Amino acid sequence: MINFQQKLENYAELAIKVGANLQKGQYLYVDITVKNIELAQLITKKAYEAGAKEVFINYEDDVITRLHYDHAPLDAFEQFPVWQSLQREWLAEEGCAFIKVKSSSPDLLKGVDHAKLIAAQKSAGIGMAIYRSYAQANKISWTVMAAPSKDWAATMFSHLAEHEQVPALWQAIFAATRADVDNPIEAWHKHDALLSAKVAELNEKNFHKLHYTAPGTDLMIELPQNHIWSGGGSKNADGFDFMANIPTEEVFTAPFKDGVDGYVSSTKPLSYSGNIIDQFKITFEKGRITGVEASQGEEILKNLIATDEGSHYLGEVALVPHHSPISDSGLLYYNTLFDENASNHLAIGSAYAFCVKDGTSMTADQLAAAGLNRSLTHVDFMIGSAYMNIDGITQDGTSVAVFRDGNWAF
């Protein structure tokens, strides 16, 4: 069996060679918590071995983050630091690769003044808009991963003794990301090929609409003309492959902004802004969200939707079979990076430019004219289950089974 240290080495290597696919002479920027400094050191080591020009590490800390929200005045959240915006923009313009390692507790900001949460989300959306435009058009290489925190592990593995919780979460992460196999790089290349084959099949079918039905869900989603399905690896502006999420089990595209009608119910909790939103139902009319109800976190969800005009619409449609590795593990991660890869999901907010033909070269106005939603935010939520059926409606009105009982029908 592969020991823990080798799995951690494998994970760091995946970050560099599969996630960012770092090239010689390239900058690397890493967001990571102080609790995972060993992983930060390994990622840095692997980056320099791959020929990185320079590695920049931005350390975060949950305790300091919570202290900031509890004690800083409201106006501290209303202005995003200009130097952070300029830093990201300069790095993106220089072709830097970006790695985000998520670790925060799902309840990190529970009980925080909602006004501060709203202000922080809006100011960050505005302050990071240019950087986000690079990422959403795949002009740069970027990847999102995860590493344990004590509180996150306790949420997932409360049935275990305290000293067993973080190791259990590490093992779950290694399994979900294929870091525990003998040749993780090769395993990811094979996985990418399978996702790419499904993408090609969906693009060939060129559906006009998707009709979702399940308990609590009856939703029709129109797709834009010239929409493009994506999944697995992407290519940056220089033609280099990268993997935006590790893990990833999805294929996805963008909905037509004004073409969503009906209602949909969540099937997994959503951890957003350090708060849990659970058992919620969203109703749409001509693309726009017209109704929201939730058993937990309803006000947080309504605040998210009120971020801007675009946050009243959808920006992503993603298909994930119920029988996929993360789903079959039976684990609920309370972390969207993992839970979205165990379930069909949608995203509130901005669409990815590459989800429509020639979208990466379009202006914001041109993307909007093509039917893609624009917003300061992009938040995925899970809707899939073993009871979900999806039918694709072709351009001539023919109905084709896409999912049956939560899994691919073709």
Secondary structure by P-SEA (a helix, b strand, c coil): cccaaaaaaaaaaaaccccccccccbbbbbbbcccaaaaaaaaaaaaaaacccbbbbbbbbaaaaaaaaacccaaaaacccaaaaaaaaaaaaabbbbbbbbbccccccccccaaaaaaaaaaaaaaaaaaaaaaaaccccbbbbbbbcaaaaaaacccccccaaaaaaaaaaaaaaccccccaaaaaaaaaaaaaaaaaaaaaacccbbbbbcccbbbbbbbccbbbbbccccccccbbbbbcccccccccccccccccccccccccccccccbbbcbbbbbbccccccccccccaaaaaaaaaacccccccccbbbbbbccccccccccccccccccccccccccccccccccccccccccaaaaaaaccccccbbbbbbbccccbbbbbbccccccccccccccccc
